[in-house]
């Protein structure tokens, strides 16, 4: 009997451990089932991705039942994958939140309006800039939460310019003619071109064109505006001069664009404020950069020293796995949390797309990386001067046409024929 007891006891103990273990596993599985997983797709590791990761970390402090995964994808990849899955109704493969660039959003909403969560009653849109709200809405409903303003500026290396005899004062109140003159001298004296130019991407053309109050389409957003578009023609002519005078160096794609200024291969960057995080990524250049308004097209009476490049907003997919939890997250962190947005000013250099930036403590902060300039204050001030244009829904399709046709101009110099061909093709695109 005693021997049997010695056998029975271990068996009973083993059985109890198994039962206890099963109970623990069931609780873990139950907890895992209760955990809501939010998936975010966005691009740009130093800017959008970092902001999303910061928001996730902050949100999870008070929401332990939510797991947030931030996945980095290229802008084009996000659009293509999302469109394909929505068209095929493959909802199980969808992320919960995607970032959409302002140029793309109207086309996406026109095709898939019912596939996005209506945030009209969940967000106080009166705080955001009117032009951003206009981009995020369709048929009177609001679908996106504005993230950053794409306010354009001239970022320049003061140390390189000083080698050519120029000061900070020389970089103020520039015209494009003056910028080109400076660029010639800088190249002659230092061998360094002023900026990068990508023949497969025309952000500079967009920047110049919008500074003159014009776009690839007319105000209705549905009529191609190529032939007779003075601002567009001037933009292309400036682009041509930059190439012809060794002021612009050709690059191919985002990585070459970024590495060019991070490695000191160009003296200036003309871009939206979102580029600040990439400029600051090279800490060795701290104190060497400055910011100024963009050059003005002197021969255009509508031109101002302010424009926009890019800019984006957050959108929640209606039929994703956890769309409701995703909406609560994005509203709390990007729609309501001014304190968090304030932290993004110092962390990534965001230019908030709001009407009153003075609510942020970092609004007037001096940035040592830019020689103590009040960068956010400067850029938000410029935002008020940006001409409003209707991007329509075919920006990149029309731009692809122009990029292709413009290559002929570089060979034969026949600008008028280029614009006429582009007009015909653009008209076909906007009718689609």
TAHUJO-V549718 format. One record per run of one state. SS is the DSSP state (helix for helix, strand for strand, loop for the rest). FROM is the first residue (numbers start at 1). LEN is the number of residues. If there is no record, write none. Layout:
# TAHUJO-V549718
((SS | FROM | LEN) (SS | FROM | LEN))
This chain:
# TAHUJO-V549718
((loop | 1 | 1) (helix | 2 | 33) (loop | 35 | 1) (strand | 36 | 7) (loop | 43 | 2) (helix | 45 | 16) (loop | 61 | 5) (strand | 66 | 7) (loop | 73 | 2) (helix | 75 | 14) (loop | 89 | 2) (helix | 91 | 3) (loop | 94 | 3) (strand | 97 | 5) (helix | 102 | 14) (strand | 116 | 1) (loop | 117 | 8) (helix | 125 | 3) (strand | 128 | 1) (loop | 129 | 1) (helix | 130 | 7) (strand | 137 | 2) (loop | 139 | 2) (strand | 141 | 2) (loop | 143 | 1) (strand | 144 | 5) (loop | 149 | 2) (strand | 151 | 7) (helix | 158 | 6) (loop | 164 | 5) (helix | 169 | 3) (loop | 172 | 3) (strand | 175 | 1) (helix | 176 | 15) (loop | 191 | 2) (strand | 193 | 1) (loop | 194 | 1) (strand | 195 | 4) (loop | 199 | 2) (strand | 201 | 1) (loop | 202 | 1) (helix | 203 | 9) (loop | 212 | 5) (strand | 217 | 1) (loop | 218 | 6) (strand | 224 | 1) (loop | 225 | 5) (helix | 230 | 15) (loop | 245 | 3) (strand | 248 | 3) (loop | 251 | 3) (helix | 254 | 9) (loop | 263 | 3) (strand | 266 | 1) (loop | 267 | 1) (strand | 268 | 5) (helix | 273 | 8) (loop | 281 | 2) (helix | 283 | 3) (loop | 286 | 3) (strand | 289 | 4) (loop | 293 | 3) (strand | 296 | 1) (loop | 297 | 11) (strand | 308 | 1) (loop | 309 | 3) (strand | 312 | 6) (loop | 318 | 5) (helix | 323 | 14) (loop | 337 | 1) (helix | 338 | 11) (loop | 349 | 3) (strand | 352 | 1) (loop | 353 | 1) (strand | 354 | 1) (loop | 355 | 2) (helix | 357 | 3) (loop | 360 | 1) (helix | 361 | 4) (loop | 365 | 2) (strand | 367 | 1) (helix | 368 | 3) (loop | 371 | 2) (strand | 373 | 1) (loop | 374 | 1) (helix | 375 | 9) (loop | 384 | 11) (helix | 395 | 18) (loop | 413 | 2) (helix | 415 | 17) (loop | 432 | 1))
